[in-house]
Amino acid sequence: MLYSLGKWFEEANKKIKNKNLQVSISKSLFIELALNAGFTKKQKRTLYKNLETLGKKKLISYKNKELELTKKGNKLFLEIKNDLKPYIQVYKKLKEKNPNSYTRKVQTVFK
């Protein structure tokens, strides 16, 4: 949940050029986004509980009915992002170009 929320903030804020503005999202909208985008297959109530747990661990805060990452939460998000970066790069490379094009010959065998 923390990674999904952090990544959403990161991507949504890229769309805003003005540094004085920042996007925000409520718990209910984020849960709707997570379900509709297929980030998770959990039920709504479980997602609310997950967000409450992140709040108790002081990784997110809930101000003016809007979610935001705390400093501790942002630090953990960046750690997770750095851990996943090599895997995401492999995925992107294999998606953007035919995997067989990286080698001269690919062997096929009957099974």
C-alpha positions in Angstrom: 0.0 0.0 0.0 2.8 2.4 0.9 4.6 1.9 -2.4 1.3 2.3 -4.4 0.5 5.5 -2.6 4.0 6.9 -2.9 4.2 6.0 -6.6 0.8 7.6 -7.2 1.9 10.8 -5.5 5.2 10.8 -7.5 3.5 10.3 -10.9 0.6 12.7 -10.2 2.9 15.4 -9.1 5.0 15.1 -12.3 2.0 16.5 -14.1 2.1 19.7 -12.1 4.9 22.0 -13.3 4.4 24.6 -10.5 6.4 23.6 -7.4 4.0 25.5 -5.1 1.2 23.0 -5.9 0.9 19.4 -4.8 -1.7 16.8 -5.5 -3.7 15.2 -2.8 -6.1 12.2 -2.5 -8.6 11.1 0.1 -8.6 7.6 1.6 -11.8 6.6 -0.3 -10.5 7.9 -3.6 -7.2 6.1 -3.2 -8.9 2.9 -2.3 -11.2 3.3 -5.4 -8.1 3.9 -7.5 -6.3 0.9 -6.1 -9.2 -1.4 -6.8 -10.0 0.0 -10.3 -6.4 0.0 -11.4 -5.9 -3.6 -10.2 -3.2 -2.7 -7.7 -4.8 -5.2 -5.3 -7.5 -7.8 -5.1 -8.3 -7.1 -1.4 -11.6 -5.9 -0.2 -12.3 -2.2 0.6 -12.5 -2.8 4.4 -9.1 -4.5 4.3 -7.6 -1.6 2.4 -9.0 0.9 5.0 -7.4 -1.2 7.7 -4.1 -1.3 5.8 -4.1 2.5 5.6 -5.0 2.7 9.3 -2.0 0.5 10.1 0.3 2.7 8.0 -1.1 5.6 10.0 -0.4 3.9 13.3 3.2 3.2 12.2 3.5 7.0 11.3 4.2 6.3 7.7 1.2 8.2 6.4 -0.8 11.0 7.9 -4.4 12.1 7.3 -4.8 15.9 7.3 -7.9 17.7 6.1 -9.4 14.4 4.9 -6.4 13.9 2.6 -3.6 11.3 2.7 0.1 12.2 2.7 3.3 10.4 3.3 5.2 11.4 6.4 9.0 11.9 6.3 9.4 8.4 7.6 6.9 7.1 5.1 8.6 8.9 2.2 12.0 7.5 3.3 10.6 3.9 3.3 8.9 4.5 0.0 12.2 5.6 -1.6 14.0 2.5 -0.1 11.3 0.2 -1.6 11.5 2.0 -4.9 15.3 1.6 -5.0 15.0 -2.1 -4.1 12.5 -2.6 -7.0 14.3 -0.5 -9.5 16.5 -3.2 -11.1 13.4 -5.5 -11.6 11.4 -2.7 -13.1 14.2 -1.8 -15.5 14.4 -5.5 -16.7 10.6 -5.5 -17.2 10.7 -2.2 -19.2 13.5 -3.3 -21.4 11.8 -6.6 -22.3 8.6 -4.8 -22.9 10.0 -2.1 -25.2 11.9 -4.4 -27.5 11.7 -8.0 -28.6 13.7 -10.1 -26.1 15.3 -12.1 -28.9 16.8 -9.0 -30.5 19.4 -8.7 -27.7 21.2 -11.8 -28.8 22.4 -13.1 -32.2 20.9 -16.5 -32.0 18.2 -18.0 -29.9 17.9 -21.7 -29.7 14.5 -23.4 -29.7 13.8 -27.0 -28.6 10.9 -29.3 -28.9 9.2 -30.2 -25.6 
